[in-house]
């Protein structure tokens, strides 16, 4: 029986080549999109699953509520880790304190490399279950030890044995390699926070926590004095097997509150555990509650994948039911000779399965060919899972579901024909079949219009944020991190060297990079401040030439100047800080802090240093050369970029010969803040084009069928004097009405979902209504172009020939 079904299916595919090509091609494209999106979603959802106990690992976060607004932070005080270990020993298997990750210079003989890493307590290797290629989990217990990644080992030592080799860390400490761990995969990240350049980096070294403490006096002070209100560290935990992350999180919530000074208790600090499984997909918090993150893109593209596959299935259903009359006699004869309805349904479903299998094979080939293009677009390193039995199992299920979805209605419809009517030749497509086809066409173009509208709105939001005033000139501005102490106390000498010998317009230093905020403090007082008002203000410690280097814009007062010795204790506020403090006339006002009184000498326009989608935070700028971490350089526009960088590197090497010269353009770092949205825009745009193409592929088949079915009518109309344009209008009128109706349904649906998406951003556009009109017109023009070929082809046929053959 199945052998006969296979023969019939093969014969129909070969006889009707055009329809076979459209059906298989459309389904293959839909399946390819579904597979690509499925692989992308799997990669996103498998983030950090390389860590053996990732479902029991968490990071300790803190919620602080100031003036009715709750903010979530990653930083914790020094004594917290020991408190969790001692008081909640039964609830945690490991508690590990860590520095924030960053670049450090690792030197071996003549090699000096900038590597990304962190200082962590001894149990870090066990907690993260790193795959130790050399050494073991006790490596960090040894004094002045370091463990490095396989990539770092190769970069530093080549093929030499790394264990026991001595390195210089930041030209300050001598460390010995005690272990080498396997490189982490691209879809993993030990730290929720990003690097200073807003790019996710993989860890290349871990050094002992005690080494970190010995390197910095302020860390030693926090340890010795048990400072509960100095939040500067990260804490990671692995909960015990007898506990759960939610239960332990609830138990420890007041730990910090019970130890902080009374003044800090006003902000009601509450700690909680953020599970590793949520680090990537649910990393955003709003008012102290998880508000999503990358999970929104997983859901969005999952829906897109389903809809694109649905479009391909609709093509199959439409073309199968449209061609029902061509197979009506076959059904009638089969019923006459004894076939029952169930056998016919099985036959048509089997044909659907054969077509879907062919499409799946072609889809897999397409995916293999498209992955080199898709990976850069999606910022992934996905490989086709040839040897993964789960993939083929899911693929088999996808084939079955698709064949049932695409073939069920045609099978039921075709098998319902009455043999008497069929053999008499009185059968015709019923109103129900025509109506159902129209519904399917409406669904197809509704999805296409929604996708096109969504892509345009995403693009508008990105452009809106990119056009937002940033308060400084990022062009020709580069920043270099001071990873070692080679630059300490050499500011003036370094500045003169860069300006005189490298042609730099201006140089300055700052505590934070231009695109991030690293410090914030509370405890500020000023005249007229409400005693119950809890302050939290961003701090930028800068050099005198900061404003001239970045080109900030003074709104009131003046910039810092070496001509005024009092400027060493003065403050410059941004507009947000003036509004935050409620200062009517800020110049000359005194702001008190723990270290004394500070006079406001100027107000600058807001500098956009964090998310371009969120409001600028209140900020204070003050002179402090001891707290700067970054060198900012303004390059001359008239000078060759390559020549300017070479000159800077030459001068840089004179001051720090063992430190690699690595820099970042500020405009590039700022552009990285749009990476997720840009990626979404590109992917949604690509899938929109594919959706329209699949829809038009089906439309092409339907238009071809309509032209073929009405060939005699077209011939008669031409004999009576009808023009090509009038024939085109006749064939396209129904489709135009269906597309307009699709737009009528699509607009409110697209508006609702895109408005929900925009609510994720504080600084966002209002959905422009013209976008929907443009989307409908674009889809309409593409559809008309598709129909025009068949219409023109039918219109130019000699009417005598068409009437005679009919």
DAKAPE-V411425 format. One line per field, one symbol per residue. ss: DSSP state (A for helix, B for strand, O for the rest). phi: phi as a letter, one per 40 degrees, with the letter a starting at -180 (. if undefined). psi: psi as a letter, one per 20 degrees, with the letter a starting at -180 (. if undefined). A space follows every 10 residues. Layout:
ss=???
phi=???
psi=???
//
This chain:
ss=OAAAAAAAAA AAAAAOAAAA AAAAAAAAAA AAAAAAAAAA AAAAAOOOOO OOOOOOBBBB BBBBBBOOBB BBBOOBBOOA AAAAAAAOOO OBBBBBBBOO OBBBBBBBOO BBBBBBBBBB OOOAAAAOOO OBBBOOOOAA AOOOBBBBBA AAAAAAAOOO OOOOOBBBBO OOBBBBBBBB BOOOOOOOOO OOOOOOOOOO OOOOBBBBAA AAAAAOAAAA AAAAOOOOOO BBBBBBBBBO OOOOAAAAAA AAOOOOOOOO OAAAAOOOOB BBBBBAAAOO OOOBBBOOBB BBOOAAAAAA AAAAAAAAAA AAAAAAAAAA AAOAAAAAAA AAAAAAOOOO AAAAAAAAAA AAAAAAAAAA AAAAAAAAAA AAAAAAAAOO OOOOOOOOAA AAAAAAAAAA AAAAAAAAAA AAAAOOOOAA AAAAOOOOOO AAAAAAAAAA AAAAAAAAAA AAAAAAAAAA AAAAAAOOOO OOOOOOBBBB BOOOAAAOOO AAAAAAAAAA AOOOOBBBBB OOOOOOOOOB BOOOBBOOOO OOOOOOBBBB BBOOOAAAAA OOOBBBBOOO OOOOAAAAAO BBBBAAAAAA AOOOOOOOOB BBBOOBBBBB BBBBOOOOOO OOOOOOOOBB BBBOAAAOOB BBBBOOOOOO AAAAAAAAAA AAAAAOOOOO OOOBBAAAAA AAAAAAAAAA AAAAAAAAAA AAAAAAAAAA AAAAAAAAAO AAAAAAAAAO OOOAAAAAAA AAAAAAAAAA AAAAAAAAAA AAAAAAAAOO OOOOOOOOOA AAAAAAAAAA AAAAAAAAAA AAAAAOOOAA AAAAAO
phi=.cccdccccc cccccbcccc cccccccccc cccccdcccc ccccccdgcc cdbccbcabc bbbbbbfgbb bbbccbcdcc dccccccbdc cbcbbbcacc cacacbbbfc cbbcbcaabb cdccccdcfc cccagaccdc cccfcabbcc ccccccbgcc cccgccbbbf fbbbbbcbab bcdccccaac bccccccfbc bccbabbccc cccccbcccc cccccfccbb cabbbbbbcc ccbbccccdc ccdcdcdcbc cdcccccfcb cacbcdcbdc cbbcbbfgbd bhiccccccc ccccdccccc ccccdccccc cccdccbccd ccccccchcc cccccccccc cccccccccc cccccccdcc dcccdcccfb bcbccdbccc dccccccccc ccccccbccd cccccccccc ccccgccacc cccccccccc cccdcccccc cccccccdcc cccdccccdb gabccgbbbb cccbccccgb dccccccccc bbgccababa cbccbabbba abgcbacgcc dccccabcbb cbcdcccccc gcbccagbcc accbccccbc bbbcdccccc cgccbccgcb bbbcchbbcc babbcdccbb ccbbccccab bacaccbcbb bbbbcccccd cccccccccc cdcccaccbc cbbacccccc cccbdccccc cccccccccc cccccccccc cccccccccb cccccccccc hccccccccc ccdccccccc cdccccdccc cccccccccc bccaccdccc dccccccccc cccccccdcc cccccccccc cccccc
psi=ghgggggggg ghghgmgghg gggggghggg hgghgghghg ggggijpjih pgkhijqrqp rpppoolipp qpqiqqrgig ghghgghlhi ipgqppqqrq qrqqpppodi poqoqparpq rhjghggilq oohqaaijhi iqqkrqqrrh ghgghgicjq phpiqpqpok kgqpqpoiqp qqpqrhlqoi phqrrhjkpp qqpiqpqqgh hgghhphhhh ghghimoijn ojrqpqqoqq hirqggghgh hjhjgghiiq rhhhihjmpp qrpoqhiigg hmiqppkjqp kbcihhhggg hggggghghh ghhhgggghg hhjhhhjghg ggghhhjipr hhggghghhg ghggghgghg ghgggggghi ghhhghgjlr lpqpmhjohg ghghgghhgg gghgghiggh ghghiiqphg hghijjqqpr hgggghhggh gggghggghg ggggghgggg gghghhippi iroipjpqqp pnirjhipjk ggggghghgh hijpgqqrqq hqrijrpiqq rajqqrpipp hippqopqpo prrhjgghgi lrophqbrrq qiiohiiijr qpqrhhhggg ikpgnhpiqp ppahjaqppp irpqqppnic pijqqpqpqp pqpniijqiq pppoqphiqp gggghggghg hghhhmhjpp oprpphhghh hhijgghggg ggghgghggh ggggghghhg gghggghghk hgghgghhhj jqrhghhggg higghghhgg hghhhhghgg gghhhgghii pgnrrqophh ghgggggghg ggghhghhgh ghghhipohg ghhgh.
//
